[in-house]
């Protein structure tokens, strides 16, 4: 059975590792293994003694204890470790959905959040964020219409990729109440939690608010450790948790022992890593604001409220053609918004890397006559 081309990852596979100017990546600046171990109070010598045996399929108990501390009411037994966050999307959609089951997906979004439920059920409705003056908005009345029976699953992502939108606590509570009233499962991608900007507080995790939620999180985005390929699901429902474990047996069986040791260090250094990346995003946004002010007729700029990305309108006939030309001719990587399900007149910017200033200056040279 065929699945649509994973356009975002295909695009990065062609350009990310051969282009010097990355303006659109969704992760944050990373650290070396040595730096991570030092931040987490671990030694390289102890890491070198890690045995490469099979591990507990659910995950190392001490590591799941560290993960559970990031929530208000989650126990270690409700955490399932993943070999990569995207594994969590795959196994959840496979376990929850049958052909014909209706899933409502918040858009625009990362390809996998849309394409995997569509691949399994063939019945996906998009609930789109709406652009407004300087930002984005949720239409909760539209959600009421979309959640009509026989909807089984609602998929959301906050802080939001690619717009940087963050609902108010009241909106978040209302959204969860709507799922609860209808008995709909909620898949909550919380990969960017902790990167709230401008002094905003993190939303409560849906794991602490709704027993029919499945929370996805991991170390790729807020922690800046995508090369570690480590994530987790928080699942309060025991029956679903066991179903997900069975799917995990068919995908990866168990976490890699070295990844668990490095993840332990990362979670011990959680506050430091996330704070450094939040400060980095805010520094880069301070550079971006005057850039967009200089090109106000070319870009439709909506600053993110949280996370390291923003979806920006652009005055070109085709964002896809523009991005392909930039990568091929100037080594500048911007992501077309069409890959994320938002037409062909938007691009995604990413603000989480140290090379942002140099890449932005290079792009300004390309745009200036």
C-alpha positions, 0 to 999 in steps of 0.5 A: 500500500503506497503512502504519499511522498514525505515532502518535507523530509525529501526536500531536506534530504536533497538540500540540508546537508549540502547547503551552508545557509539554513533558514528554515530548520525546525530544531535548535542548536545541538551539543556534542556528546561530551558537552551533553554528558558534562551538562547532565553530570555524567562521565564519558568513561561511564558512557563507554561502559554501556553494554549493547544488549537488549533493553526494556521495551517500555524503556529504562525505569529510571529514565521513565521516572525522569520523563514523568517528572516533567508532568504534574500527574503522570507515573513512570508506568504511563510513559512509553519510550520511542526510538524516534518521535516519529515512531510515536505518530506511526504506532499511535495512528496504527493502534487507534484508527481503522479504515474509515475512522474519522480523524480531525487534524490541526493544519497546517502541519508536519507531513506525518501528522496529516499523512499517517492518519490518512494512510491508515483511515482514509478519512481525515478532515483538516481544521486549519489555523486562520491568519489574522493581523500579525498572528493566527487564530483558532476557530473553535466553532469550526472544530465543533462542526468537524468533531461531529460523529463518527470522529474518533481522533483529534490531532493537535500540535502546540506550540505549533509547527509551522506557525509558532501559534500558542493558544491561550490557556482558556482556548486550550481548556475549551479544546480539551473539553470539546474532545472530552464531551464527545469521547474523542481521543486526543493526540497532542504533539508537544515536541516544542513545549518549553520554547514559549517566547516573550515570558509566556507560560507553557500550557499544561500538558494534555496528559495532565488534563484528559485521560483519553489523550496521547502525548508525544514529546522528545529531545529533538526540538526544545532540547536541540538533540535530533541526532539522538532520535529519542522520544516518548509517548505518555498514555494514561489508558492502559489498554491503549498503552499495551496496544502501542507496546505491541506495535512497538514490537513490530517497529523497533522492539526496544530503545538503544542502550546508548540513546537511553544513557544520553537521554538520561543526561539530557533530562538531568540538564533539561532546564539548561538545554531548553533555556539556552535554546529559548534564548537563542530563538529570541536573539534570532527573532530580534534579528528577524524583526528589522529584516522583515520590516525592511521587506514589508511589501515582500513578506507577510510576517507573523511573529511566533508566540512559541517554538523556533519556527514561523510561517511567513507569507511571501510575494512570489508566484510559487514558494516552491519554485522560489525555495528550489532556486534559493537552494540550488543557486545560493545554498539557502534553505527555506521550506515551502509552505505547500509541503505543510498544507498551506498553499504555495505563497508561504515559507517556513523560517526557523530561528533555533540555530547559531548560523541564523544571522549569517544565513539571513544576511545571505538571503538579504543579499539575494533579495536586494537589487 
